[in-house]
Structure formats: structure tokens, C-alpha cells
Amino acid sequence: MQSPTALAALYRSHGRKVTPQRQLLFQLMHENDQHPTAEALFAEASAQMPGISLRTVYQTLNELAEMGELQFIDIGGGPTRFDPNLDDHHHVVCSDCGHIRDVQVSGAAALHPSGAEDFVINEVGVVFQGVCSSCEKSRAKAGKSPLNKTFTHVYQN
């Protein structure tokens, strides 16, 4: 995702208004590696700018996605997340707390799933699911056994 200043210029070049609310959202999303939901971003923006509407947050996120400045992440279940990292990457998700982190997977673009011969694959997305170290520590304190799953592949088109 471009810098907040560059996003403001991009918005203007598309004939869109650059409001203080949008400028705040540009700042909050720039280099944000938390993969926030619209609701989480709304809560953070509201703390800094009371009166911002959830509609403005959704509208701005959708416009940024249309302009190719961020991507939607659907990790199956739960609300859509937003990712300003447009570099080639994949995700690891904590099944306990929902934390998402960017990861690199070498060779992912070369994956060819068997049974999909009648599909044209447009995109390969790998999502690893597990338990983050913080949740694993909490599990250990509570006397719960660790999970033995290694990972799950999710292919997106």
C-alpha cells in the first residue's frame, strides 16, 4: 500500500474527495500488519476521531481494494480482514485468538492441486492454521494438551 500522501493523490486523481476521515484510515492501514477487520479499524479510528462512521470505513476499504491498494482476506469463518501488504505472501492463523501473520512460502505459485483439472487457477493462497506461542502458553498453564495439526492448505481462486 502506498503512503498516506500518495493515497490522497490517488484518490484525487480518481475524482474522490480526500476527507479527514479517509486520511486517518490511510494512516491506520499504511504498513498495518495486523490484518484488521473493518470493525476493528472502526474502533481504532473512532478512538482518534469520534464521529467517524462504520459506513465510511467500509466504503474507504472497498475503494482502496478497487484501486488495488489492499486486499481482502477470507480465512474461512469470521469477518473479512484487510491486508495492505500487496507483496507475494501467505498467512498463518491462530485458531484460538484469530491472530494472522504474513509468511513466505517458497514454491506456492507452482502448486497444482489434483482434482482441479477443469479449473483455471487464478491465484494460490496458502493459509497455515495453528496456535500462536501466546495461546500455546495459555494452554499449557491451563493444562490443555497441545494441538498436533501441522498445517492446512487453502487454495483460493
C-alpha positions in Angstrom: 0.0 0.0 0.0 1.3 3.4 -0.8 1.9 6.1 1.7 -1.0 8.2 3.0 0.2 11.2 1.0 0.3 9.1 -2.2 -3.1 7.6 -1.5 -4.6 11.1 -1.1 -3.2 12.0 -4.5 -4.5 8.7 -6.0 -8.0 9.4 -4.5 -8.0 12.9 -6.0 -6.9 11.5 -9.4 -9.9 9.2 -9.3 -12.2 12.2 -8.6 -12.8 11.2 -5.0 -12.8 13.5 -2.0 -10.0 13.3 0.5 -11.7 13.8 3.8 -10.0 13.9 7.3 -11.7 10.6 8.0 -10.2 9.0 4.9 -6.8 10.5 5.7 -7.0 8.9 9.1 -7.9 5.5 7.6 -5.0 5.8 5.1 -2.7 6.3 8.1 -4.1 3.5 10.1 -3.8 1.0 7.2 -0.4 2.1 6.0 2.1 -0.6 6.9 -0.5 -2.2 9.2 0.4 -5.9 9.6 -2.5 -6.8 11.9 -4.9 -7.7 9.1 -7.8 -5.7 10.8 -11.4 -6.2 10.3 -13.5 -3.2 9.3 -15.0 -3.2 12.8 -11.5 -3.2 14.5 -10.4 -0.4 12.2 -13.6 1.5 13.0 -12.9 1.1 16.8 -9.3 2.4 16.3 -10.4 5.3 14.1 -13.3 6.2 16.5 -10.8 6.5 19.4 -8.9 9.1 17.4 -11.8 10.7 15.6 -15.1 10.3 17.4 -18.0 10.5 14.9 -16.4 8.6 12.1 -18.9 6.2 10.7 -18.6 2.5 10.1 -20.0 3.1 6.6 -17.1 5.5 5.8 -14.7 2.8 7.0 -16.3 0.1 4.8 -16.6 2.5 1.8 -12.9 3.5 2.1 -11.7 -0.1 2.4 -13.7 -1.1 -0.6 -12.4 1.8 -2.6 -8.8 1.0 -1.7 -9.3 -2.6 -2.8 -10.9 -1.4 -6.1 -7.8 0.7 -6.6 -5.5 -2.2 -5.9 -4.1 -0.8 -2.7 -5.2 -3.5 -0.3 -6.7 -7.0 -0.5 -9.5 -8.8 1.3 -8.6 -11.8 3.3 -11.2 -14.5 3.9 -9.7 -17.2 6.1 -12.9 -19.1 6.3 -15.2 -18.2 9.2 -15.3 -14.9 10.8 -15.3 -11.4 9.3 -13.3 -10.4 6.3 -9.8 -9.0 7.1 -7.9 -6.4 5.1 -4.3 -6.6 4.1 -2.3 -3.6 2.8 0.7 -5.9 2.0 0.5 -6.5 -1.7 3.7 -8.4 -2.0 3.5 -12.2 -2.7 2.9 -13.8 0.7 0.6 -16.1 2.6 -0.8 -16.3 6.1 -0.6 -18.2 9.3 -3.7 -18.0 11.6 -4.1 -18.8 15.3 -7.1 -21.0 15.7 -7.5 -19.8 19.3 -7.2 -16.0 19.2 -7.5 -15.4 15.4 -4.2 -13.6 15.1 -2.9 -13.5 11.5 0.7 -13.1 10.4 2.2 -12.9 6.9 4.5 -15.7 6.0 6.6 -16.6 2.9 6.0 -20.0 1.2 8.6 -20.9 -1.5 7.1 -22.7 -4.4 3.4 -21.9 -3.6 2.8 -20.4 -7.1 3.8 -23.7 -8.6 1.3 -25.8 -6.7 -1.2 -27.7 -8.9 -3.9 -29.4 -6.9 -5.1 -32.7 -8.3 -8.8 -32.9 -9.0 -8.9 -29.3 -10.3 -8.1 -30.1 -13.9 -11.3 -28.4 -15.0 -10.4 -25.2 -13.3 -8.3 -22.2 -14.4 -6.4 -21.4 -11.2 -6.1 -17.6 -10.9 -4.4 -17.4 -7.5 -2.8 -19.7 -5.0 -3.2 -18.7 -1.3 -1.8 -20.9 1.4 -3.2 -20.5 4.9 -1.5 -22.3 7.8 -3.6 -22.8 10.9 -2.3 -23.5 14.3 -1.8 -22.0 17.7 0.4 -18.9 18.3 3.0 -19.0 21.0 1.0 -16.8 23.3 -2.1 -19.0 23.2 0.1 -22.1 23.5 1.5 -20.7 26.7 -2.0 -20.1 28.0 -3.0 -23.7 27.0 0.0 -25.0 28.9 -0.9 -23.0 32.0 -4.5 -24.3 31.8 -3.2 -27.9 31.5 -4.6 -28.3 28.0 -2.7 -30.6 25.6 -1.0 -29.0 22.6 -2.6 -29.4 19.1 -0.9 -31.8 16.8 -2.1 -30.5 13.5 0.8 -29.2 11.4 -1.0 -27.1 8.8 -3.8 -26.9 6.3 -3.7 -25.7 2.7 -6.5 -23.5 1.4 -6.4 -22.8 -2.3 -8.1 -19.6 -3.4 -9.0 -18.8 -7.0 
